[in-house]
Amino acid sequence: MKITLLTLGLLVSMQLSAGVYKCTDANGNKTYRSQPCTEGQSKVELNVKTGGSTDLNQEENKKALSQQEQEAKEAQQKTQEQELLQKQLQLKQNATDESAKNQFLIKNNPRKFSPFAIPPYNLDDLPPLVKTYQNRLPDIERFRRQAAERSLATGQCGRVESVELNQKSTKDALVILVDCSSAKKFYVTEQELGSN
């Protein structure tokens, strides 16, 4: 008899701990069940031990909102990564275009430029100084060409031997060093060259 009562008591306590659900349908009718409410009903789980309740609809909404926020954050991060990649590709293309102009100038003026006067800077393998200003690589390549032409125009540079970004450069004022065959050196700032 004691064993039967003990078993019965265990079964009842298991049922109670399993939870009770208060389900409210669209018409406001309330039912209490041991199984979760069906879809479309307002769902509240009652804790018979503590007397507390949990609004399952609210919990589901919070979970859904949290998931939406996470998805939005991931989508924004993906968009930012794509934009960054696009900027990098555009930067690389612009720098390549400027380098091609430099090489064209050298090839068509062998008396004014040594063959390696303006070697192209490769975005994937930049010297440490140039890497500092890598976001301005197209400008640097253009300034190198313009600085070389400006130096030749002085009449004091017989032939351009080397054109490089110089250590005197700052974030707001790049400096290009032009070495000439006449042993003359020209330090040309971007302000002297103008922004175009």
LINKAZI-V534091 format. One record per backbone hydrogen bond with DSSP energy under -0.5 kcal/mol. CO is the residue of the C=O (numbers start at 0). NH is the residue of the N-H. E is the energy in kcal/mol with one decimal. If there is no record, write none. Layout:
CO:NH:E
CO:NH:E
This chain:
0:4:-2.5
1:5:-2.5
2:6:-2.7
3:7:-2.7
4:8:-2.7
5:9:-2.3
6:10:-2.4
7:11:-2.3
8:12:-2.5
9:13:-2.3
10:14:-2.2
11:15:-2.4
12:16:-2.5
13:17:-1.5
14:18:-0.6
15:18:-0.9
19:45:-3.8
20:22:-0.7
20:32:-2.4
21:43:-1.6
22:30:-2.5
23:41:-3.1
24:27:-2.0
28:24:-2.2
30:22:-3.2
32:20:-3.4
37:40:-1.4
41:23:-2.1
42:55:-1.3
42:56:-1.2
43:21:-3.4
43:45:-0.5
44:53:-2.6
45:19:-1.6
45:47:-0.8
46:50:-2.7
51:46:-3.2
53:44:-3.0
53:55:-1.0
54:58:-2.0
55:59:-2.7
56:60:-2.6
57:61:-2.8
58:62:-2.4
59:63:-2.8
60:64:-2.9
61:65:-2.7
62:66:-2.3
63:67:-2.4
64:68:-2.6
65:69:-2.3
66:70:-2.6
67:71:-2.6
68:72:-2.4
69:73:-2.5
70:74:-2.5
71:75:-2.5
72:76:-2.4
73:77:-2.4
74:78:-2.4
75:79:-2.5
76:80:-2.3
77:81:-2.4
78:82:-2.6
79:83:-2.4
80:84:-2.4
81:85:-2.6
82:86:-2.4
83:87:-2.4
84:88:-2.5
85:89:-2.4
86:90:-2.8
87:91:-2.6
88:92:-2.4
89:93:-2.7
90:94:-2.5
91:95:-2.4
92:96:-2.4
93:97:-2.2
94:98:-2.4
95:99:-2.2
96:100:-1.7
97:101:-1.9
98:102:-2.5
99:103:-2.2
100:104:-2.2
101:105:-2.3
102:106:-2.6
103:107:-2.0
104:108:-0.6
105:108:-0.9
108:111:-1.0
108:112:-1.7
111:159:-3.4
113:116:-1.9
115:118:-0.6
116:162:-2.0
119:121:-0.5
120:122:-0.6
121:124:-2.0
126:130:-2.6
127:131:-1.2
128:131:-0.5
128:132:-0.6
129:132:-1.2
130:133:-1.5
132:135:-2.5
133:136:-1.6
135:139:-2.6
136:140:-2.5
137:141:-2.1
138:142:-3.3
139:143:-2.2
140:144:-1.6
141:145:-2.4
142:146:-3.0
143:147:-1.9
144:148:-2.3
145:149:-2.5
146:150:-2.3
147:151:-2.2
148:152:-1.9
149:153:-0.7
150:153:-0.9
150:155:-0.5
151:154:-1.5
155:157:-0.6
158:160:-0.5
158:180:-2.5
159:113:-2.7
161:178:-3.0
163:176:-3.0
165:168:-1.9
172:169:-2.1
173:189:-2.0
174:165:-3.2
175:177:-0.5
175:187:-3.0
176:163:-2.2
176:178:-0.5
177:185:-2.3
178:160:-2.8
178:161:-1.6
179:182:-1.6
183:179:-2.1
185:177:-2.9
185:187:-0.7
186:188:-0.5
187:175:-3.1
188:192:-1.3
189:193:-1.6
